[in-house]
Amino acid sequence: MVLSKNPVYNLKAVLKETGLKADVLRAWERRYGLPAPERTQGGHRLYSDFDVALLKWLLARQSEGLSISRAAEMWKEHRLQGHDPLAEVLPVVKPVAPLFPATGVEALRAQWLAACLDYNEAAAEQTLNQAFSLYPVETVCAELLARGLTEIGGLWYENRASVQQEHFASNLALRRLDALLSATPAPSRSQTVMVGCPSDEWHSFSSLLLTLFLRRRGLNVIYLGANVPTNRFEETLVSIQPQLTILSAQHLNSAATLAQAASLLHAHGAQVAYGGRIFNLQPELTRHIPAHYLGQTLEAGLEKIESLLASPADSPQVVLPSTEYVQTLKVFQHKRPLVENTLNEQLQPFGVNPEYFSTANQFLGNNLVAALQLGSLRFIDSELDWLENLIRVQRLPQQVISAYLGTYARAVETHLGENGRVIVQWLQSHAG
């Protein structure tokens, strides 16, 4: 059977069919060129039957234990050899029945999203009240609030929603979680769990949602909030002696601070687990974190937590940064102000507001530091969406990002010399 390559499916339809998350799919497209959807005049993706089958093939390879990078290489090898991977008989990826069924919640989620995008607080709250009257707390929180915020994030990425609309929805969701937490009964189990976000991580919704679900399971959960310095985790660990500490990171920068916090807590004999968006985008990152990965879904995370509480386990072995990375990090941190000063001077002729480049410098510099600490500059790839979106929102020419990365590479080469070789190579490979 020949699969049609006619682009007919929008992003939402493909996500529903494959079970992938939007940010994961976009990362695959950018990093591996798989799939390669068409674009409408408005810039929206359109996928074909062939694209959907390709994604299911990649998922099947993942279920067999391959990394996504190896699965993509295997696909390309088959195609280069003239073989059709889809002609083979492949195992079907069967969806796991969700712990929190979403039947009937989709309409309410759409209604809540519309109210948030319209800044209609009364309508949004009324929709939530209706949802909670019809469905369990876990269902509404996971399938309406959490997925709703993910969808708004996707709209922001596509420049169809503003930062203000995203913040409005997030604040409403956090306020509702706070109210639900206040209403949870006293702990009925003896174990204590400490939950928080490491330094530089300000997105607390996932941690707060996990805290709610664990408290509703009877656990004593100490929630420390967002942007918690490592020494604060250490102090609280000594004070309350939890059976498990859970950390959450959504971005590469906070993944690096998470790794540092996990290492220190592990040295104190603590059992540490973690999760978050960045680890879904970059599964290879989990090999660099000295703690237990909770998995890509909330359901998997809850099961892993229960398992660790029932049977504590040693932290997995981690991959340490190379000597070259350690030396590069040291020199880059020392010379970074010089690199950024050179950038600001050389980018003035572009006629772009210096504030944009200042923001970009901070973002890229922080991510370079984080990637060097974690041991691979490839980890930055999934974060480049941010730079691309900055250009799209400001209606800057697309070639600006290539020029910016190329200028950054030359500035690093000037000030770091041979010590900046790995950074220069990465920047040049993305400058095009």
C-alpha positions in Angstrom: 0.0 0.0 0.0 1.4 3.4 -1.0 0.8 6.1 1.6 -0.3 9.5 0.4 2.1 12.4 0.8 -0.7 14.9 0.3 -0.5 17.3 3.3 -3.9 17.3 4.9 -3.5 17.0 8.7 -2.9 19.9 11.1 -0.6 19.7 14.1 -3.3 18.9 16.6 -4.6 15.9 14.5 -1.1 14.5 14.3 -0.5 14.9 18.0 -3.7 13.1 18.8 -3.0 10.3 16.4 0.6 9.6 17.6 0.4 10.6 21.2 3.5 12.9 20.8 3.8 16.3 22.5 4.1 19.3 20.3 7.5 20.4 21.5 8.9 16.9 21.1 7.6 16.7 17.5 9.1 20.1 16.7 12.4 19.1 18.2 12.5 16.0 16.0 11.7 18.0 12.9 14.5 20.5 13.6 17.2 18.1 14.8 16.6 15.2 12.4 14.5 16.6 9.6 11.8 14.0 10.3 9.1 14.5 9.3 9.3 17.4 6.9 5.7 18.9 6.9 4.4 21.4 4.4 3.5 24.9 5.5 0.4 26.9 4.8 0.7 30.5 3.7 0.2 31.4 7.4 3.1 29.2 8.4 1.1 26.4 10.0 2.3 22.8 9.6 0.4 20.3 7.4 1.2 16.6 7.5 0.5 13.6 5.2 -0.4 10.0 5.8 3.2 9.2 5.1 4.4 11.7 7.8 2.1 10.1 10.4 3.3 6.6 9.4 6.9 7.8 9.7 6.3 9.1 13.2 4.7 5.8 14.3 7.7 4.0 12.9 10.1 6.1 15.0 7.9 5.5 18.0 8.1 1.8 17.4 11.8 1.9 17.3 11.9 3.9 20.6 9.7 1.2 22.2 12.3 -1.3 21.2 14.9 0.6 23.2 16.6 2.8 20.5 17.2 6.5 21.1 15.4 8.8 18.8 18.7 9.9 17.2 19.6 6.2 16.4 16.0 5.6 15.1 16.3 8.6 12.8 19.7 7.4 11.5 18.2 3.9 10.9 15.4 5.5 8.9 17.8 7.5 6.7 20.0 4.5 6.2 17.0 2.4 4.9 16.0 5.2 2.5 19.6 5.7 1.2 19.8 1.9 0.5 16.5 2.1 -1.5 14.5 0.2 1.2 11.1 1.3 2.4 11.0 1.0 6.2 7.2 1.2 6.2 7.0 -1.9 4.0 8.2 -4.0 6.8 5.9 -5.6 9.3 6.5 -3.5 12.4 5.2 -3.9 15.9 2.2 -1.7 16.7 2.7 0.9 19.4 -0.3 0.3 21.6 -1.3 3.4 23.7 -1.3 2.8 27.4 -4.7 3.4 29.1 -4.4 6.8 30.8 -4.6 6.9 34.6 -6.8 10.0 34.3 -9.3 9.4 31.4 -10.0 12.6 29.4 -13.4 11.6 27.8 -15.6 14.6 27.7 -13.1 17.1 29.0 -11.9 18.3 25.6 -14.8 20.6 25.1 -14.4 22.1 28.5 -10.7 22.6 27.9 -11.4 24.4 24.7 -13.9 26.6 26.5 -11.4 27.4 29.2 -8.7 28.2 26.7 -11.0 30.6 24.8 -11.9 32.4 28.0 -8.2 32.7 28.9 -7.3 34.0 25.5 -10.1 36.6 25.9 -8.9 37.6 29.4 -12.3 36.6 30.7 -11.6 35.5 34.2 -15.2 35.0 35.2 -15.9 32.7 32.2 -12.7 30.7 32.9 -13.5 30.2 36.5 -17.1 29.2 35.7 -15.7 26.6 33.2 -13.4 25.2 35.9 -16.2 25.0 38.4 -18.3 23.1 35.9 -15.4 20.7 35.1 -14.8 19.9 38.8 -18.5 19.2 39.4 -18.4 16.6 36.6 -15.0 14.9 36.9 -12.4 13.9 39.5 -9.8 16.4 40.6 -7.0 14.5 38.9 -8.8 14.4 35.6 -9.5 18.1 35.5 -6.0 19.1 36.6 -4.2 16.8 34.2 -6.5 17.0 31.2 -7.9 20.5 31.4 -5.4 22.7 33.3 -2.0 21.0 32.4 -2.9 20.2 28.8 -4.6 23.6 28.4 -1.4 25.4 29.4 0.6 23.2 27.0 -1.7 24.2 24.2 -1.4 27.9 25.1 2.4 27.4 25.1 2.1 26.0 21.6 0.0 28.9 20.4 2.7 31.3 21.8 5.3 29.3 19.9 3.3 29.7 16.7 2.9 33.5 17.4 -0.9 33.1 17.8 -0.9 34.0 21.5 0.9 36.6 23.5 3.1 36.2 26.6 0.4 38.1 28.5 -2.3 35.6 27.5 0.0 32.7 28.6 0.7 34.3 31.9 -3.0 35.1 32.5 -3.9 31.4 32.0 -0.9 30.2 34.1 -1.9 32.5 37.0 -5.5 31.2 36.9 -4.3 27.6 36.9 -1.8 28.1 39.7 -4.4 29.9 41.8 -6.8 27.0 41.4 -4.1 24.5 42.4 -3.3 26.5 45.5 -7.0 26.4 46.5 -7.1 22.6 46.0 -3.9 22.1 48.0 -5.4 24.1 50.9 -8.3 21.7 50.9 -6.3 18.5 51.0 -6.7 16.4 54.2 -3.9 15.7 56.7 -1.4 13.0 55.6 -2.4 9.4 56.2 0.9 7.8 55.3 4.2 8.0 57.2 6.5 8.9 54.3 7.6 12.5 53.6 8.4 13.8 50.1 10.2 17.1 49.4 9.3 18.8 46.1 10.7 21.9 44.5 12.3 23.6 41.5 16.1 24.1 41.4 17.8 27.5 41.1 16.9 29.4 37.9 13.6 27.4 37.4 10.6 29.6 37.7 7.9 27.4 36.1 6.3 25.7 39.1 3.1 24.4 37.7 4.3 20.8 37.2 5.8 20.6 40.7 2.7 22.1 42.3 0.5 19.6 40.4 2.6 16.7 41.5 2.4 18.0 45.1 -1.4 18.0 44.9 -1.6 14.5 43.5 0.8 13.1 46.1 -1.0 14.8 49.0 -4.3 13.4 47.7 -2.6 10.0 48.0 -2.0 10.6 51.7 1.7 11.5 51.6 3.3 14.3 53.6 4.6 16.6 50.9 6.9 19.6 51.7 6.6 21.9 48.7 9.5 24.4 48.5 8.3 26.3 45.3 10.3 27.8 42.4 13.9 28.9 42.1 15.2 27.1 45.2 18.9 27.6 45.8 20.8 24.3 46.3 21.8 25.2 49.9 18.1 25.6 50.8 17.4 22.0 49.6 20.3 20.9 51.7 19.1 22.7 54.8 15.5 21.3 54.4 16.9 17.8 53.8 18.7 17.9 57.1 15.7 19.3 58.9 12.9 17.0 57.7 14.8 13.9 56.3 12.4 13.0 53.5 12.2 9.6 52.0 12.3 11.1 48.6 13.2 14.5 47.0 11.7 15.5 43.7 13.1 18.2 41.4 11.7 19.6 38.3 13.3 21.5 35.3 11.7 22.7 32.2 14.7 24.3 30.5 18.4 23.4 29.9 19.7 26.1 32.2 17.7 24.7 35.2 18.6 21.1 34.2 22.2 22.0 35.0 21.3 23.5 38.4 19.1 20.4 39.0 22.1 18.2 38.3 24.1 20.1 40.8 21.4 20.0 43.4 20.9 16.2 42.9 24.6 15.6 43.2 24.8 17.4 46.5 21.7 15.8 47.9 22.9 12.4 46.8 26.2 13.1 48.7 24.1 13.5 51.8 22.5 10.1 51.3 19.2 11.4 49.9 17.1 9.6 47.3 16.4 12.0 44.5 14.0 11.8 41.5 13.3 14.4 38.8 11.4 15.2 35.6 10.3 18.0 33.4 9.9 19.3 29.8 13.6 19.4 28.9 14.1 15.7 29.6 11.2 14.8 27.3 12.8 16.8 24.6 16.3 15.5 25.3 16.1 12.0 26.6 20.0 11.7 26.5 20.1 14.3 29.3 18.9 11.6 31.8 22.3 9.9 31.5 23.9 13.1 33.0 21.6 13.5 36.1 22.6 11.6 39.3 19.0 10.8 40.2 16.0 8.7 39.2 14.1 9.9 36.1 10.3 9.9 36.6 9.4 9.4 33.0 7.6 11.4 30.3 4.1 11.4 31.7 2.4 12.2 35.0 1.1 8.7 35.3 4.6 7.2 34.9 6.0 9.7 37.4 3.4 8.7 40.1 4.1 5.0 39.5 7.9 5.6 39.8 7.5 7.6 43.0 5.4 4.9 44.6 8.1 2.3 43.5 10.9 4.4 45.0 9.1 4.9 48.3 8.4 1.2 48.5 11.8 0.0 47.5 14.6 2.7 47.6 17.2 2.3 44.9 20.7 3.5 44.3 21.1 6.5 41.9 22.1 5.5 38.3 25.6 6.0 37.1 26.1 9.3 35.2 28.2 10.4 32.2 30.6 13.1 33.4 31.8 16.1 31.2 35.0 15.6 29.3 38.2 17.4 30.4 37.9 19.6 27.3 34.4 20.6 28.4 35.5 21.4 31.9 38.4 23.6 30.7 36.2 25.3 28.1 33.5 26.1 30.7 36.1 27.7 33.0 37.5 29.9 30.3 34.1 30.8 28.8 32.7 31.9 32.2 35.8 34.1 32.7 35.7 35.6 29.1 32.0 35.8 28.6 31.7 39.5 29.3 34.3 40.2 26.6 32.5 38.0 24.1 29.2 39.8 24.7 30.8 43.2 24.4 32.2 42.3 21.1 28.9 40.9 20.0 27.1 44.2 20.9 29.7 46.2 18.9 29.6 44.0 15.8 25.8 43.6 15.6 25.0 47.3 15.7 25.0 47.7 11.9 22.0 45.3 11.7 19.8 48.2 12.9 18.0 45.9 15.4 17.0 47.1 18.9 20.0 46.4 21.1 17.6 45.1 23.8 16.8 42.1 21.6 20.5 41.1 21.3 21.1 41.7 25.0 18.3 39.2 25.7 19.6 36.8 23.2 23.1 37.1 24.6 21.9 36.2 28.1 19.8 33.3 26.8 22.5 31.8 24.6 25.3 32.4 27.1 23.4 30.8 29.9 22.6 27.8 27.8 26.2 27.4 26.6 27.3 27.3 30.3 24.6 24.7 31.1 25.4 22.5 28.2 29.1 22.6 29.1 28.3 21.7 32.7 26.1 18.8 31.5 28.6 17.5 29.0 27.2 18.1 25.5 26.5 21.2 23.4 23.9 19.2 21.5 21.6 19.7 24.4 21.1 23.4 23.3 19.4 22.3 20.1 16.0 21.9 21.6 16.2 25.4 23.1 16.9 27.2 19.8 13.1 27.5 19.3 13.3 30.5 21.7 15.7 32.4 19.5 13.6 31.6 16.4 10.5 32.8 18.1 12.2 36.0 19.2 12.9 36.7 15.5 9.4 35.8 14.4 7.7 37.9 17.1 9.9 40.9 16.3 9.4 40.4 12.6 13.1 40.3 12.0 14.6 38.9 8.8 15.2 35.1 9.1 18.9 35.6 8.1 19.4 37.5 11.3 19.7 34.4 13.4 22.4 32.9 11.1 24.3 36.2 11.2 24.0 36.3 15.0 25.3 32.8 15.5 28.1 33.4 13.1 29.1 36.6 14.8 29.0 34.8 18.2 31.3 32.1 16.9 33.9 34.7 15.7 33.7 36.5 19.1 34.3 33.3 21.0 37.2 32.4 18.7 38.7 35.9 19.2 38.6 35.8 23.0 38.9 32.1 23.9 41.2 30.9 21.1 41.7 27.1 21.1 39.8 26.9 24.4 36.6 27.8 22.6 36.9 25.3 19.8 33.9 23.1 20.8 31.7 26.2 21.2 32.8 27.6 17.8 32.1 24.4 16.0 28.6 24.1 17.5 27.8 27.7 16.6 29.1 27.4 13.1 27.1 24.2 12.5 23.9 26.1 13.4 24.8 29.3 11.6 24.4 27.6 8.3 
